[in-house]
Amino acid sequence: MVDSTLISFTTSNRGRLLLVYAGHIYRLKKSTEKVKYWACHIDDCLASVHTNKNDEFIKANGHHHHMPEPEKIELRNLKKRVKDRVQSETNSIPQIYEEELARSNLSSAALTLAPVALDTKSGLNRVRRKTTPPIPTSADFDIPDFYQQSLNAEQLICTDKITKKKRMILFATDKQLEV
């Protein structure tokens, strides 16, 4: 019998929860009041896992006709960490990706499968655009506090006035004004 401590979770490309059990990835197939039914993420594989509503292991059914994919699990976890940072930070996307790749201690097999920063940039730009406010179409808008400060938490907006029915916003740090 496989130890039930091998259960962990990761996320799919679309943000759905995936179960990791004994090196295999399962997607949620059905959920009832008491039991969650997980099916292997490979379409023609019949292996499944049952957990209770608190995601505690109940039983595993069937056998996999494929090998475990620990590299894919490592890469999914890396991708999740990078996405979380891209949504919450303003650093460049390639810089975030390279930092997380260096920090992740991937196995050599996973490292060879990992895409380079340039290949992930467009998808991660899409993730970042979802958190960025849209460009205003009129002069009547509020600037969120986050955008009123520089990366060093210095005040960035010096003036925000309406003169002759036109809005004038002056962006500068104290150091820039001294220069």
Helices and strands as residue ranges (DSSP letters): G 4-6, E 8-11, E 17-21, E 24-31, E 35-40, E 48-52, E 57-61, H 70-88, H 93-103, H 108-113, H 117-131, G 145-148, E 157-163, E 166-171, H 174-178
